[in-house]
């Protein structure tokens, strides 16, 4: 099944929104991990170790499936992200 890297970049000064939405975001990610869609996920960090975005690696039938995954993320629904990029990705190591 095709794999995709989803990179999301938070809007400026949105740490409070991120933290308020985090519990539902984690429930969503766990459900997608359990369903075999999510491969790996974690935040980008600034110099002060504060999250500023997200990197998610997923398996989906096609780009539309990866887009649906990204759109279903509670962070996206809350308007946290200034930009989201989805690219085909291939695991080579690990």
C-alpha positions as CSV (number, residue, x, y, z in Angstrom):
1,X,0.0,0.0,0.0
2,X,1.3,3.5,-0.8
3,X,2.9,5.5,2.0
4,X,2.7,9.3,2.5
5,X,4.5,11.9,4.6
6,X,2.2,14.6,6.0
7,X,4.0,17.7,7.3
8,X,1.9,20.3,9.1
9,X,3.1,23.7,10.3
10,X,1.3,25.4,13.2
11,X,0.0,29.0,12.9
12,X,2.0,31.5,14.9
13,X,1.2,31.8,18.6
14,X,-1.0,28.7,18.5
15,X,0.5,26.6,21.3
16,X,-2.5,27.1,23.5
17,X,-4.8,25.7,20.8
18,X,-2.5,22.8,20.2
19,X,-2.4,21.8,23.9
20,X,-6.2,22.2,24.2
21,X,-6.8,20.0,21.2
22,X,-4.1,17.4,22.0
23,X,-6.2,14.9,23.9
24,X,-8.6,14.4,21.0
25,X,-5.7,14.4,18.5
26,X,-4.1,11.6,20.5
27,X,-7.3,9.5,20.5
28,X,-7.6,10.0,16.7
29,X,-4.0,9.0,16.1
30,X,-4.4,5.9,18.3
31,X,-7.5,4.9,16.3
32,X,-5.6,5.3,13.1
33,X,-2.6,3.3,14.5
34,X,-5.0,0.5,15.5
35,X,-6.5,0.6,12.0
36,X,-3.1,0.2,10.4
37,X,-3.2,3.6,8.7
38,X,-0.7,5.5,10.9
39,X,2.9,4.3,10.8
40,X,4.6,7.0,12.9
41,X,3.8,10.5,14.2
42,X,5.5,13.3,16.2
43,X,5.8,17.1,16.6
44,X,8.4,19.4,15.1
45,X,10.0,21.4,17.9
46,X,11.4,25.0,18.2
47,X,14.6,26.0,20.0
48,X,12.7,26.0,23.3
49,X,11.4,22.4,22.8
50,X,7.9,23.6,22.1
51,X,5.9,21.9,19.4
52,X,5.5,23.9,16.2
53,X,4.0,21.4,13.7
54,X,3.6,17.7,13.0
55,X,5.1,14.9,10.9
56,X,2.9,11.9,10.3
57,X,3.7,8.9,8.2
58,X,0.7,7.0,6.9
59,X,-0.4,4.2,4.6
60,X,-3.3,4.9,2.4
61,X,-4.8,3.5,-0.8
62,X,-4.1,6.7,-2.6
63,X,-3.5,10.4,-2.1
64,X,-7.2,11.0,-1.5
65,X,-7.0,8.6,1.5
66,X,-4.0,10.5,2.9
67,X,-5.8,13.8,2.4
68,X,-8.8,12.3,4.3
69,X,-6.6,11.2,7.1
70,X,-5.1,14.7,7.4
71,X,-8.5,16.4,7.2
72,X,-9.8,14.1,10.0
73,X,-7.1,15.1,12.4
74,X,-8.6,17.2,15.3
75,X,-5.7,19.6,15.0
76,X,-6.7,20.3,11.4
77,X,-10.4,20.6,12.3
78,X,-9.5,23.1,15.0
79,X,-7.6,25.3,12.5
80,X,-4.2,24.8,14.1
81,X,-2.2,24.5,10.9
82,X,-1.0,27.3,8.7
83,X,0.0,24.8,6.0
84,X,-0.1,21.1,5.4
85,X,1.9,19.2,2.8
86,X,1.3,15.6,1.7
87,X,4.0,13.8,-0.3
88,X,4.4,10.2,-1.4
89,X,7.0,8.5,0.7
90,X,8.8,5.2,0.7
91,X,10.4,3.4,3.7
92,X,13.8,2.2,2.8
93,X,15.4,1.6,6.2
94,X,13.9,0.9,9.7
